[in-house]
Amino acid sequence: MGRLYKHFSIITTHQLLVLGYLLVTLAGAVLLSLPISSAQGQTQRFIDALFVAVSGISTTGLTVVDVGSYYNAFGQVVLLCIFQIGGVGYMTFIVFLMSVLGMRLSLVTASVAKESLSGTDYRMLGKFFGVVVIFTSVFELAGAAILTLYWAREFPLRKAAYLGIFHSISAFCTAGFSLFPDSLMKYKNSAIVNSTIMVVSLAGGVGYIVLHDLYIYLSKKLKGTYPRRLLAHTKIVLTVSAAIMLRWERPSC
């Protein structure tokens, strides 16, 4: 027991952070590989399930199967949880739950949480993770509501809501997963679907520091409070994002 504690005591916070994501990935892969996750009740090869789980935790959107037809509702929700954790960070859920339950963060938990936010001040951990949860909920729920209303014209309300929730979370996490066999190509001419996915994806892509800074800036501007300045980080992210989206490309010959 003493040796085990000694081994864990020399693990750095960075290694603990990576270990957490590794455990989430492996757990997700195991669940996806089980028959209870398959629409046909069959076992998926573990290497394939692992590929999908890694793709989910890293929010790359790559898959070896058609998510909408191969996995049943349980398997799809497992995948949704994986890329939600990958997009938001598992420490967000841990710190949020501990805050709700009134539990104090241990030194190890606080250290790992601090590293997951690239060095955020210890005193700001609880507040910042609360901001993360609020912004995530606002954008994902707003996107889900709009998509649900749109798809309710085509599908039963329950399925439309499910599709809206799944694709909104996928968009905010910039995960790229879809329940349609051709992704969203069927709706390429839909201004509602495209604009909703675009705005939600952009909000998730720029990050929480930028969203929070913009919120503070706009709040001060509306109240007429000074000084109201954007962080250098926010200016750089917004400038680079705009440059990438508006870049001019020569047509291929």
Phi and psi in degrees as a GROMACS rama.xvg file:
@    title "Ramachandran Plot"
@    xaxis  label "Phi"
@    yaxis  label "Psi"
@TYPE xy
-64.3445  -39.0941  GLY-2
-65.7365  -40.5062  ARG-3
-61.8828  -44.0076  LEU-4
-64.0514  -38.0666  TYR-5
-63.2426  -40.5675  LYS-6
-65.0306  -42.0153  HIS-7
-72.1066  -28.7564  PHE-8
-71.3853  -19.2667  SER-9
-96.6359  1.65281  ILE-10
-76.2447  129.949  ILE-11
-76.7675  166.108  THR-12
-64.3575  -34.4621  THR-13
-63.0596  -41.7253  HIS-14
-68.1636  -37.2383  GLN-15
-65.5162  -38.3549  LEU-16
-63.2364  -46.1652  LEU-17
-65.9479  -38.9412  VAL-18
-61.1343  -39.074  LEU-19
-61.5479  -45.9767  GLY-20
-65.4059  -34.8303  TYR-21
-64.2443  -42.9023  LEU-22
-65.9646  -40.662  LEU-23
-62.352  -42.0555  VAL-24
-64.1145  -46.3048  THR-25
-65.5939  -41.8041  LEU-26
-62.8607  -42.3199  ALA-27
-64.2914  -40.4803  GLY-28
-63.5112  -41.1687  ALA-29
-62.6758  -45.7173  VAL-30
-64.554  -41.3651  LEU-31
-66.802  -28.3821  LEU-32
-79.1487  -15.9189  SER-33
-77.7022  153.185  LEU-34
-58.6182  -26.9979  PRO-35
-68.3669  -12.7077  ILE-36
-97.582  -11.5612  SER-37
-95.1167  139.901  SER-38
-66.0263  -27.8846  ALA-39
-96.5993  1.34233  GLN-40
70.3481  27.9581  GLY-41
-109.165  158.69  GLN-42
-83.6556  130.257  THR-43
-89.5133  142.521  GLN-44
-56.0083  136.043  ARG-45
-61.7656  -35.4194  PHE-46
-64.1584  -36.4484  ILE-47
-71.0397  -42.7929  ASP-48
-63.8825  -38.0052  ALA-49
-65.2938  -39.6487  LEU-50
-60.4513  -45.8438  PHE-51
-65.444  -40.9178  VAL-52
-64.8177  -42.3369  ALA-53
-64.6656  -41.0122  VAL-54
-62.2834  -36.8105  SER-55
-70.2059  -46.5081  GLY-56
-68.5205  -28.2616  ILE-57
-95.0581  1.38998  SER-58
48.7956  52.8156  THR-59
-100.718  -20.1598  THR-60
79.0633  8.36187  GLY-61
-83.4273  141.489  LEU-62
-150.862  151.298  THR-63
-98.5638  -3.42061  VAL-64
-136.787  163.608  VAL-65
-78.5648  108.426  ASP-66
-56.5293  -40.7837  VAL-67
-69.4448  -26.7139  GLY-68
-108.407  -30.6485  SER-69
-76.1153  -45.1891  TYR-70
-92.6644  145.907  TYR-71
-84.9043  -172.549  ASN-72
-58.5106  -39.2158  ALA-73
-63.421  -48.1717  PHE-74
-63.127  -38.3639  GLY-75
-66.226  -39.0626  GLN-76
-68.2421  -36.8941  VAL-77
-59.5126  -46.7948  VAL-78
-63.52  -40.7469  LEU-79
-59.1501  -44.4462  LEU-80
-63.1065  -37.693  CYS-81
-64.0292  -49.251  ILE-82
-78.1967  -19.0682  PHE-83
-68.3777  -42.6357  GLN-84
-66.209  -40.4478  ILE-85
-65.712  -36.0135  GLY-86
-78.6809  -35.8759  GLY-87
-98.4273  -33.1756  VAL-88
103.473  129.46  GLY-89
-67.7401  -25.2876  TYR-90
-66.892  -26.0917  MET-91
-59.8849  -45.9626  THR-92
-67.6112  -39.5356  PHE-93
-65.0421  -49.3744  ILE-94
-65.5126  -39.8079  VAL-95
-63.4129  -46.3171  PHE-96
-64.1322  -40.0045  LEU-97
-66.1723  -35.5315  MET-98
-67.9781  -43.3458  SER-99
-62.5491  -39.4308  VAL-100
-81.9698  -3.13145  LEU-101
74.7979  22.31  GLY-102
-90.5066  143.241  MET-103
-84.4676  142.688  ARG-104
-74.0553  134.836  LEU-105
-73.3485  166.25  SER-106
-61.7035  -39.36  LEU-107
-66.891  -46.5276  VAL-108
-61.5515  -43.6071  THR-109
-63.5542  -38.2887  ALA-110
-65.6984  -44.4133  SER-111
-66.0715  -41.1984  VAL-112
-62.8205  -40.6102  ALA-113
-61.7495  -43.2188  LYS-114
-68.315  -32.7397  GLU-115
-67.5493  -18.8012  SER-116
-107.653  21.7707  LEU-117
57.9188  44.4749  SER-118
89.6134  22.3398  GLY-119
-59.0518  144.27  THR-120
-56.8792  138.894  ASP-121
-55.7721  -38.3009  TYR-122
-68.3661  -17.6985  ARG-123
-100.826  0.0425817  MET-124
-57.8201  -55.3991  LEU-125
-59.3977  -44.5541  GLY-126
-64.6474  -44.2348  LYS-127
-68.6738  -40.2158  PHE-128
-65.2348  -31.8962  PHE-129
-64.4291  -39.7849  GLY-130
-62.348  -41.8671  VAL-131
-58.53  -47.1274  VAL-132
-63.8873  -41.9714  VAL-133
-64.5599  -50.4478  ILE-134
-64.1031  -39.9323  PHE-135
-61.0269  -46.5205  THR-136
-64.1029  -43.9254  SER-137
-61.87  -51.0193  VAL-138
-71.2385  -40.833  PHE-139
-68.7085  -40.5184  GLU-140
-69.4685  -39.713  LEU-141
-64.18  -45.4461  ALA-142
-62.9323  -41.9832  GLY-143
-63.747  -40.0546  ALA-144
-64.4354  -44.7691  ALA-145
-65.2639  -45.7678  ILE-146
-66.2498  -36.0997  LEU-147
-62.9461  -46.2423  THR-148
-62.2331  -36.2598  LEU-149
-69.1295  -49.0635  TYR-150
-76.5067  -13.8925  TRP-151
-64.8052  -18.6746  ALA-152
-76.8157  -17.974  ARG-153
-112.963  -29.8578  GLU-154
-126.146  163.525  PHE-155
-58.2541  151.238  PRO-156
-55.1392  -40.5977  LEU-157
-63.7615  -44.3553  ARG-158
-70.0195  -37.7432  LYS-159
-61.7112  -41.1192  ALA-160
-65.1032  -41.555  ALA-161
-63.3832  -44.8311  TYR-162
-63.2229  -41.0076  LEU-163
-63.3749  -44.4466  GLY-164
-64.6855  -47.7409  ILE-165
-60.421  -49.1473  PHE-166
-74.1334  -28.253  HIS-167
-69.1648  -44.6573  SER-168
-65.281  -41.9432  ILE-169
-60.3619  -39.2367  SER-170
-68.7481  -46.8009  ALA-171
-64.2595  -35.6973  PHE-172
-82.9347  0.568815  CYS-173
48.3415  42.6599  THR-174
-83.0129  -33.0192  ALA-175
81.8222  9.02705  GLY-176
-87.8024  146.806  PHE-177
-140.693  155.075  SER-178
-94.7254  -2.65854  LEU-179
-94.1688  141.659  PHE-180
-61.2417  -27.7658  PRO-181
-108.089  27.9066  ASP-182
58.6488  -127.505  SER-183
-110.031  23.0967  LEU-184
-60.7808  -31.2025  MET-185
-61.7315  -25.9421  LYS-186
-110.823  27.7865  TYR-187
-64.157  -22.5742  LYS-188
-100.213  5.99126  ASN-189
-89.4972  115.204  SER-190
-66.4484  -34.7528  ALA-191
-67.3106  -50.7306  ILE-192
-63.4137  -47.7479  VAL-193
-64.6425  -44.5102  ASN-194
-68.4898  -37.7799  SER-195
-65.0862  -49.8254  THR-196
-61.252  -39.4494  ILE-197
-64.2207  -48.6154  MET-198
-65.7932  -44.806  VAL-199
-65.2894  -41.1741  VAL-200
-64.8043  -41.7469  SER-201
-63.8104  -41.3267  LEU-202
-62.7488  -43.024  ALA-203
-71.0212  -30.6102  GLY-204
-73.9005  -37.6236  GLY-205
-72.6298  -25.2138  VAL-206
99.2358  163.592  GLY-207
-72.6869  -32.1194  TYR-208
-62.4718  -43.1783  ILE-209
-66.7408  -45.0256  VAL-210
-61.2555  -43.7531  LEU-211
-66.6903  -40.9145  HIS-212
-64.8888  -41.0713  ASP-213
-64.7138  -38.5456  LEU-214
-62.6203  -45.63  TYR-215
-63.8817  -42.8855  ILE-216
-61.564  -48.5815  TYR-217
-67.2696  -36.114  LEU-218
-63.2018  -44.4889  SER-219
-66.6283  -36.9882  LYS-220
-66.4807  -40.8942  LYS-221
-67.6645  -33.0251  LEU-222
-87.0877  -8.83627  LYS-223
73.1529  26.1645  GLY-224
-89.9194  141.513  THR-225
-122.78  155.323  TYR-226
-80.2692  151.727  PRO-227
-125.894  99.4404  ARG-228
-132.278  146.438  ARG-229
-85.4979  147.451  LEU-230
-65.0432  153.267  LEU-231
-59.4864  -37.0014  ALA-232
-59.3274  -45.3239  HIS-233
-62.8169  -44.5927  THR-234
-61.7866  -41.5032  LYS-235
-66.3248  -46.6181  ILE-236
-61.9675  -46.0786  VAL-237
-66.7923  -38.878  LEU-238
-66.1068  -47.5821  THR-239
-65.8792  -40.7441  VAL-240
-62.0004  -43.8754  SER-241
-64.8445  -40.2608  ALA-242
-64.0015  -38.9749  ALA-243
-69.532  -42.9902  ILE-244
-71.3492  -31.6134  MET-245
-103.174  8.74071  LEU-246
-60.7715  146.983  ARG-247
-97.5248  130.585  TRP-248
-117.609  137  GLU-249
-71.6301  138.318  ARG-250
-67.086  139.687  PRO-251
-71.4209  143.424  SER-252
